[in-house]
Amino acid sequence: MDCLFCKIVNKEVPAEVIYEDDFVLAFLDIQPRTLGHTLVIPKKHRESLIELEDKEIEQFFSGLKNVTLLLKQKLSANGFNIGVNQGKVAGQVISHLHFHILPRFENDNGSSIQAIVNNPPQLSLKEVKKKILG
């Protein structure tokens, strides 16, 4: 497999690792958008969140929580944006599941996660619900 993140897990490619446990690896983003911008990945290759087994979800989110706490404590972050780009249309460049943790600080000129896209549906909420639930 020619996955950059798998190569980082296997120590074939260097990265600034800030957290590691049996299931998760976290390292600083090479193109940081803010101080402490971190990527959290499962060590096993999974392309998306829906590919994680139930047990893996618990392990992944436990690691994600631990990394967030570490960044809060060490960088004195006032808040966080935590998100995932799943699929190319959503901006996923590397096909290995990775969550971005972006520490937020007072007056950092950032925005909320809702600012990513502005394409409101033409359907009513009731119509959207019917489309989803059948």
C-alpha positions as semicolon CSV with decimal commas, in nm:
position;residue;x (nm);y (nm);z (nm)
1;M;0,000;0,000;0,000
2;D;0,129;0,343;-0,091
3;C;-0,037;0,545;0,186
4;L;0,158;0,836;0,331
5;F;-0,008;0,803;0,672
6;C;0,061;0,428;0,686
7;K;0,426;0,512;0,614
8;I;0,422;0,759;0,904
9;V;0,274;0,488;1,130
10;N;0,549;0,248;1,018
11;K;0,819;0,514;1,078
12;E;0,913;0,512;0,708
13;V;0,831;0,884;0,679
14;P;0,914;1,129;0,958
15;A;0,646;1,327;1,139
16;E;0,625;1,539;1,451
17;V;0,437;1,285;1,661
18;I;0,282;1,428;1,977
19;Y;0,072;1,128;2,090
20;E;0,063;0,755;2,034
21;D;-0,123;0,463;2,184
22;D;-0,201;0,112;2,061
23;F;-0,463;0,232;1,813
24;V;-0,403;0,602;1,741
25;L;-0,119;0,820;1,618
26;A;-0,131;1,200;1,636
27;F;0,113;1,433;1,465
28;L;0,140;1,799;1,374
29;D;-0,001;1,898;1,035
30;I;0,277;1,997;0,792
31;Q;0,062;2,287;0,673
32;P;-0,073;2,415;1,003
33;R;-0,368;2,654;1,006
34;T;-0,307;2,741;1,370
35;L;-0,067;2,668;1,655
36;G;-0,093;2,299;1,739
37;H;-0,295;2,196;1,430
38;T;-0,286;1,819;1,473
39;L;-0,394;1,516;1,270
40;V;-0,523;1,211;1,455
41;I;-0,528;0,883;1,262
42;P;-0,602;0,519;1,333
43;K;-0,287;0,312;1,299
44;K;-0,476;0,057;1,088
45;H;-0,553;0,179;0,739
46;R;-0,913;0,291;0,719
47;E;-1,029;0,534;0,453
48;S;-1,332;0,670;0,635
49;L;-1,513;0,680;0,967
50;I;-1,775;0,434;0,843
51;E;-1,502;0,173;0,783
52;L;-1,415;0,164;1,154
53;E;-1,550;-0,130;1,348
54;D;-1,753;-0,043;1,659
55;K;-1,464;-0,135;1,890
56;E;-1,229;0,080;1,681
57;I;-1,463;0,380;1,710
58;E;-1,433;0,372;2,088
59;Q;-1,053;0,342;2,067
60;F;-1,027;0,619;1,808
61;F;-1,241;0,869;1,996
62;S;-1,062;0,792;2,322
63;G;-0,733;0,883;2,149
64;L;-0,891;1,192;1,993
65;K;-1,006;1,305;2,338
66;N;-0,660;1,247;2,487
67;V;-0,492;1,453;2,214
68;T;-0,744;1,734;2,257
69;L;-0,680;1,740;2,633
70;L;-0,304;1,746;2,571
71;L;-0,335;2,044;2,336
72;K;-0,565;2,225;2,580
73;Q;-0,324;2,177;2,868
74;K;0,001;2,250;2,686
75;L;-0,111;2,532;2,454
76;S;-0,380;2,690;2,674
77;A;-0,628;2,674;2,388
78;N;-0,961;2,847;2,449
79;G;-1,155;2,609;2,224
80;F;-1,122;2,369;1,932
81;N;-1,256;2,294;1,589
82;I;-1,244;1,918;1,540
83;G;-1,341;1,778;1,204
84;V;-1,287;1,529;0,927
85;N;-1,288;1,562;0,550
86;Q;-1,445;1,238;0,429
87;G;-1,425;1,182;0,054
88;K;-1,258;1,384;-0,220
89;V;-1,556;1,617;-0,265
90;A;-1,521;1,710;0,103
91;G;-1,151;1,786;0,066
92;Q;-0,995;1,455;0,175
93;V;-0,655;1,449;0,005
94;I;-0,503;1,141;0,171
95;S;-0,729;0,835;0,168
96;H;-0,658;0,740;0,529
97;L;-0,905;0,853;0,794
98;H;-0,774;1,156;0,979
99;F;-0,935;1,406;1,209
100;H;-0,804;1,760;1,230
101;I;-0,782;1,922;1,571
102;L;-0,748;2,299;1,537
103;P;-0,682;2,470;1,868
104;R;-0,863;2,803;1,890
105;F;-0,748;3,114;2,069
106;E;-0,913;3,445;2,155
107;N;-0,905;3,685;1,857
108;D;-0,751;3,431;1,615
109;N;-0,980;3,548;1,331
110;G;-1,109;3,195;1,276
111;S;-1,463;3,087;1,215
112;S;-1,698;2,801;1,299
113;I;-1,713;2,469;1,120
114;Q;-2,040;2,579;0,956
115;A;-1,838;2,830;0,748
116;I;-1,689;2,546;0,539
117;V;-1,981;2,531;0,296
118;N;-2,276;2,756;0,221
119;N;-2,515;2,560;0,002
120;P;-2,852;2,550;0,183
121;P;-3,093;2,284;0,055
122;Q;-3,391;2,382;-0,157
123;L;-3,601;2,126;0,031
124;S;-3,779;2,188;0,360
125;L;-3,646;2,014;0,670
126;K;-3,948;1,781;0,660
127;E;-3,864;1,688;0,298
128;V;-3,501;1,626;0,387
129;K;-3,606;1,406;0,680
130;K;-3,835;1,206;0,450
131;K;-3,552;1,164;0,199
132;I;-3,323;1,032;0,475
133;L;-3,572;0,809;0,654
134;G;-3,783;0,708;0,354
